[in-house]
Amino acid sequence: MAYVCRTIGGMRGRTRRVWEYERCINTLIMEIKVLFFGVLTDVTGTIIKNYRDVKSIADLKLRIQDDYPGVVHYSFRISLNNVLIDSDRLLNDGDEIALMPPFAGG
């Protein structure tokens, strides 16, 4: 988990910075890393992108489609922390998601 810095007005017009644990101030900032492979690197123009406040795989797919509309034309498998998944899952801070299109080879 990360910490959030808030500036709070102090006495006599002074301000002070207060570092609070996110859960205490109810502003959870969750960050996950998304890795793009194969043709998806061409479509997105990147290999890695970080997303904040993504709650589930379904939510992440929508965010990726908003950022990169061309992704909808490709099929891909999803890996969550190096494990292939087939269904929607809730995400946690620090999770690593990989989007992998079909590949061939031997």
N, C-alpha and C positions, 0 to 999 in steps of 0.2 A: 504494500500500500504506500501511496505517496502522502505527503503532507501538503496542506494548503496554507498559504500565507494570506491573512486578512489584515488590513489596516483599520484600526479602531480609533475613533476620536478620543483623545485623552483630556485631562483637565487643562483649563486655560488655553484651549486651542491647539495644544500639542497632540501629536498622533503617535501611536506606538504600533509596532508590528507584532502580531500574535500568530504563532505557529500552532495549529491545532490538528490533531489526528482527524482525518476525514470523517470517520464514522461519528465522531463526537459532534461535528457541526452538520451532519446529515447531507454532505455534498460529496458523495463518493465519486472519485475520479478514477475510473477503471480504464486501463490502457492495454490493448492487445496488439500483437504484431501479426501482420498478414504477409505471407510470402507468395509471390506469383511465379509460376513456372511455365515453360514452353511458350506457346503462342500468346498466352495471357500477359507475358511481359511486353510483347509488342502492342497489344491492345491497351494496356494500362500505361505503358511508357516507364514502368518502374519494376523493380524486383521486390522491394519491401515498402510497406506502408503501415503506419501506426494509426489505429483508430481508438478514440476515447468514447466511453459510455455506451458500449455496445453490450446488450444484455444476453443475446442468443445468436445462434448461427443464422436463424431466419432474419433477425435484425441486421446482422452483418451483411447478408446477401443483398438486402435492400439498400444499405449504405453504399456497397460496392457498385451496384447497378446505377445509383444516383451519380456517383463519381465517374464511372466508366460505363456509359450506356452500351457500348459495343460488346461488353462481356456477355450479354444475354444471348448472343449468337453462338456461343461455345458451350460445350458440355465439359464438366470437370468434376473430379473427386475432391473431397475435403478431408484434410487431416487435421486433427486437434491434438496438439502436443505429441506429434509423431505417431498417432493412431488413426487409421482410416475410420471415418464415421459415415453412417447412412441416414441418420435422423437428426432432428433439431436437438441441440444441447444448450444448456445455459453456460455462459462464459464467465471466467474469473479473471481478475487482474493478473497480467503477465502471461496469459495463454498465448500460444503460437499456433496460428492457423496457416495451413498451406493449401493453395488452390492449384490442383494438378490436372491438366487436360490429359486425354488418353495419349499414351505414347507407345511406340513400337520399337522393336529391337531384339537383340538376342545376345 
